[in-house]
Amino acid sequence: MAFIHIPGLFLTLLVLTQISTARAKVPAIIVFGDSSVDSGNNNVISTVLKSNFRPYGRDFEGGHPTGRFCNGRIPPDFISEAFGLKHTVPAYLDPAFDISDFATGVCFASAGTGYDNATSNVLNVIPLWKELEYFKDYQNKLTAYAGEAKAKEIVSEALYLMSLGTNDFLENYYTFPQRRAQFTIKEYQDFLIGVAENFLRELYALGARKFSVTGVPPMGCLPLERATNLLGHNDCVVEYNKVGVEFNAKLASLVSKLNRELPGIKILLSDGYKIFYQIIQRPSFYGFQVAGKACCATGTFEMSYLCNQNNPFTCTDASKFVFWDAFHPTEKTNKIISDHLIPNLLAAFA
């Protein structure tokens, strides 16, 4: 039998084999941040900012509302799956899971939090410093579960996802006067960058080495901001988007600085701003029908308990909407953004 050489097929199989082999280098996905990545930690704390009820989660496996601020899965879930790990990343405070589940992925994020401690105080959620304390507790449990050597390996080889900042601007700086009295907007950006730097350095000191840091989205295009932008004819708030772009640029500079200064560290800026903005500006190109309003209720200002499954205005098909509630994207949007970021993550860390 003659041997037929198919270089394209061979190359594809070779690449797939290499990726499959390399994925073992990321034994776990570990998540810090706000509602963009919270998989249910707010369920068990005393706050009004929860989403563990329908219609949240109606397109999740079994239609189960997990505490994700979405109709389905969120970016860490898609990223975990892309690295050959589990389909979803569990919340650390969820009593349904234990260290055997968390060994391959865990989420410490809390909806409503920010870099600024004052932001977490607004709705009484978990501040970023407390997320770090939970991580230390996790390390101790991981050592007891897997042994010291294996635990250190998991911590050093895991991929750390970090996504927050939006609440600092929209729920804190532009809503309450205290920070505006202390800082100009550029000074506040620098203040947040300083907190981010300290947080990353602390994680590095605890053994973490691989990071994906996400900037803020086009904040001015969230349905809540558009609904209140009456003078701007309910279009995106240009100022908020400008602040977001500036903040993301400063975050990029921080990433470059830490990559230069800390031996063995690798930080990737996973900036989804552009793709998210493109989806909002050209929804039909991505298969959406509505970008200015959300699926839930009237789609203008509702989230958390205001997102009521009995509201007659709630859409029947979330896949037609860019946004699920007035602040958070639908699962379909999350997947498009995640699919845009994942190739760079695999190239950098797989």
N, C-alpha and C positions, 0 to 999 in steps of 0.2 A: 504494500500500500504506500503510495507516495505521500510524503509529508508536505502539508500545505502550510506555508508560513503566513500568518495573519498578524503583522506587527501591531496594528491598532488594538486588536483584541488582547494580545499578549501584554501590551503596555497597560491597558485598563486593568487586567487581572493583577498585574504586578503592583500597580498603585493601590488597588483595593486591599491586596495582601499586606502591603506596607502600612496602610492606615489601620487595618485591623490589628496588626501586631503592635503598632505604636500606641493604640488607644489605652493599652495597659498602663501607660505613663500617667494617665489621669484616672486615679482610682475612685475619685469622688468629686461631686460638684457642691461647693459650699457657698451659701448665698447671704449677702448682707444688703439691707436697703429698706425701701418703702413699699407702698401698695403695688408698684409695678412688678415686684418680685415676691411679695408676701404670699405664702401658700396656706396661711391660716393661723399664724401666731396671735393675731388680735382676737381670735375666738375666745381665748381664755383669760383675757385681761379686762379690767374695768374701763371700757371706753364705748362711746356710741358709734365709733367707726368700725363696723363689722360688716361682713357679707356672707355669713353662714346661714343663709336662708334663700329660698327661691324668690325671684327668678335667677339669682346668681347660681352659676354651676349647672344651668339647665341643659347645656350641651357637653358637660363633663361626663366622664364614664358613669353610667347609671343615673345621670341627671342629678348628681349629688353636689349640693352647695358646700364647698370645702373651706370657704373663707378667702378664696381667690377673688379679687375684684374683677371678675370676668364671667362670661357665659361658659367658658371652658378652660383650656390650659393657658399658662403664661410663659414668657421666654425661658426661664430656667428649666422648665419641663422639656421644651424642645431641644435645648442645648444638651441636657443630660442624655436624652435619647440619641442625639447625634454623635455623642462620644461613646455610644455602646453601653451606656449605663441604664438606669431605670427610666420608665415612661414619665414619672412625675417625681418631684423633689418634695419630701414631706417637711412640714413645719416642726421645729424643735419642741414647741410646747404642746403639740397635738398628742394627747394621751393614747391614741390608737397606735402610735409608733414607739419604738425603743432604739437602743444603740445599735442593734443588729440591722435596723433599717437605715439609721443615720450614718453608718460606716461608709456607705457608698453615695451619700448625698444628704444634705440637711440645709434647711432654711432658717435663718435667724431674723429675717426682715419683719418689719412692722409697718402696716399701712398708716400713713399720716406722719411718719417720722422724717427727719432731715439730718443734715450735718450739724445744724445748730440745735443745741439742747432746748432752746426756747421754742423751737418748732414742735418738738414732741410734746411739750406742755400744753399746746393749744387744745388737743383732743385727748390728752392723757394716754399717750401711746408709748411704746418702748423706745427710749433714746438710743442713739448709736453707741454710746459708751456701754449701755446695758447689753446690747447685742454682742459686744466684745466679751463681756463677762460670761454670757451664755456660751460663747465659743470656748472660753477657758474651761468651763464646766464640761463641755463636750469633749475636750481633749483628755480630761481626767477619766471620763467614762470610756472613751475610746481606748485608753491605755489599759484600763481594767479588762476591757472586752477582748482586745486583739493582742495585748502584750506591748511592751514599751517600744521595741524595735519596729514592729508593724505599724503602730500608731504614729510614730515619727515619720515613717515612710508615707503614710496616707496624708498626713498634714503637709508634708513638703511637696508631694507630687500632685495634690488635689488642685483643681482649678477654682479660684475664688471669684465669684461674680459680685459686683458692687454697683447698685443702681439707686441713686437718690439725688435730691437737690430741688426738684420741682416744688415740693411743699415749702421749702425754705423761702422761696420767692412768692408763691401764690397764696399760701396759707399763713404766712408770717410777715415777710417784709412789706408786701403791698396791702395787707389786710389790717395790721396793727401798727401803731405809731412808734413803738419803742425802738425797734431796730432802725427805722428811718431817721429817728432823732440822733442815733449814734453814728450811723454810717451813710455815706452816699452809696448808690447802687454799685459802683465799682469797688468801693471799700468793702462792701458786704460780700461781693464776689470773692475778693481776696481773703476775707475772713473765713469763708466756707472752704476755700482752697487750702488754707492753713489747717483747718480741722481734718480735711481729707488726707493731707500729707501726714499728719500725726497718726491718724488711724491706720494708714497703710504701713507706716514705720512700726507701729505696735504689732500689727499682724506679722510683719516680717520678723520681728524679734521673737515672736511665738512660733516661728518655723515656716510660715507661709512663703511661697516663692512665685507662684503663677497666678496672675490676676487679669481679669477683664473688667475694666472700669467703664461704665456707661454714663454719658453726659445726659443733660436734660433734653426732653423732646421740644417740638415747637409749641411752647406753653400757651402762646396767644391764640392758638387754633383749637384749644380744647372747647367743647360745646359750652361749658359753663362760662368761659371767658367771652366767647362770641355772643352768648345770650345777653350778657350784661354790657356789651359794647354797643350801646344804642346810638351814640354819636357816630360810630364807625359803621353804621348800617349792618350790624351783626357780622362783620367780617372779622378776620383774625386781628388780634391786638398786636400791632407792629412793634410796639415798645417791648412787650414781653418776649417776643421772638428774637429781637435784637439782643436783649439781655441773655437769652439762652445761648445764642451763637457765641457771644463774648465769653460766657462762663465755660462753654465747652472748649474754646480755644485756650483758656487758662488751665483747664484740666489737662489738655494735651501737653502743655508746657510742663506741668507737674509730672506727668507720666515720663516725659523725656528726661527730666531731671533725676527722678528716682531710678530709672533704668541705668543712668550713668553712675550714680553714686552708690547704689547698694549691690554688692557682689552677689551674683547668682539669681537676682530677681529678674522676672520678665513680666512687664505690665503691658497689656494691649488696650488702647482706647477703642472701645466698641461704640462708636458714635452712630446712633441710628437716626439722628436728626434729619438728614437729607432724605432718606428713603421714606420716613414718616411724613415729612412735608410734601413729598411727591405724591404719596397716597392721598393726602388731604386735598391737594390741588388738582389731581387727576384721578379721582376715585374710579371712574368707569374703566380706565386703563387696567386697573387691578381687580376688576370684577365687582366693584361696589356701586351702589345707587345713591347712598346718602353719606355725606361727610360733615355737614354742618350741624346735624343733630344726632343724638344717640338713640340706641334701640329702646332703652328702658324709659317707661312713662312718656312724658312729653319730649324727653331727650335734650332738654335745655339746661336744667340745673340739678336734676336728681342723681344722687348716689347714696350708697349705704341704705339706711332704712327708708329713705324717700323713693328708693327703687322698689316698687311694690308689684308683686306678680299679678295682683288683681286690678292694676291700673289698665283701663281699656285701651290706652294709647300705646302700650308696650308692643313692640313689633313682634311678629311671629317668626321671622327669619333673620337672625342676627348676622348671617353671612352677607347680607346686603348693606350692612352698616359698618363704617370705619370704627365707630365708637360704640361701646356697650352701654356705659352710663356717661354722665356728663364730664367725667374725668379720666376714664379708662378705656383702652381699645378693646375690640372684640377679639375672640380667639383667632379668627381669620387674620386680622391685622397683626396680632402678636406673631403668628406663624410667618407671615410675609417678612416682617422685620427680622425675626430670628433667622430665617433662611438666608437673608441678606448678610447677616453677621457671621453665621456659622462657618462658611468656608475659610475666613480669616482666622477664626478661633482654631479650627482643625489644623490649618497650616502652621500656626504658631505653637500649638500645644499637643497635637496628636502625634 
